[in-house]
Amino acid sequence: MHLDHLSYAAGPGGLDETTKRLSAVLGEDFREGGVHPRFGTRNRVLPLAAGHYLEVVDVLDHPASDKAPFGQLVRARTEAGGGWLSWVVSVLDITEVEQRLGREAAQGNRRLPDGFDLRWKQVGVSGPQADPQLPFVVQWEVDDERHPSCGASGDVALQAVEIAGHPDRVADWLGSPAVAALEEISVEWVAPHGQPGIIAVHLSTPAGTVRI
C-alpha cells in the first residue's frame, strides 16, 4: 500500500474560497480537477512531491451526492464547517482488500477539464464515514503519467500528519500494510478527545513548513 492522497472538504464558502485560502498558505495554486459524476462531487488538486497529492472536494447539488457514500461523507464534513476529510491509500490489486472488508469495490471516475476520463476502483468509504481516522483504498486504472500527483513542482511536499486515533484501529480495519503506508511520512497519533481523524497536516513549502 502507498499513501496516495489526502482529502479536504470545502467549507461553507465553497470550492473557490477554500482553494484560494489554501493556495495562499502553500504558495501554489490548486488545479481544476473535474466532476465525480457517480458521487455527486467535484474537486481541485495540488500535486505534491513523492507521488502524493491533496484534493479539495465539494458536493454538488445532485441526487448522486445523497446516495453515494463519498458524496454523503463530503456533504456532512462541509456542513460541519469543512476541513480534513480522509487519507487514502492505493494498491495495485484491490481484490485482497475487497476480501478483507467483505465488500466489492465501487467504480470511480472523474471527468478532467481536457475531457479525459480518470478511472479507479475504491472500497472502504464506509470506514471513514463511521470512524474518520480510517482510510479508504483506491486502485488506479490509468497509466502512471495520468496520476493526479504528476506535474508536481517539487516545491511543496507532505511532511507529517497528526491523526486523532490509534494505529491498532487502522490495522484492524485494513491490516498492517495500511499503517506501514504512513511510514512514508511522519505521523503523530493523538488520543482522540471527541471526533477522531486528521487533526492537521504539515507541508514543506518555499516559505517554510506550513501546518494546516
Buried (B, 14 or more C-beta within 10 A) or exposed (E): BBBBBBBBBBBEEEBEEBBEBBBEEBBBEBBBBBBBBBBBBBBBBBBBBEBBBBBBBBBBEBEBBEEBBBBBBBBEBBEEEBBBBBBBBBBEEBEEBBEBBEEEBBEBBBBBEEEEEBBBBBBBBBBBBEBBBBBBBBBBBBEEEEBBBEEBEEBBBBBBBBBBBBBEBBBEBBBEBBBBBBEEBEBEBEEBEEEBBBBBBBBBBEEEEBEB
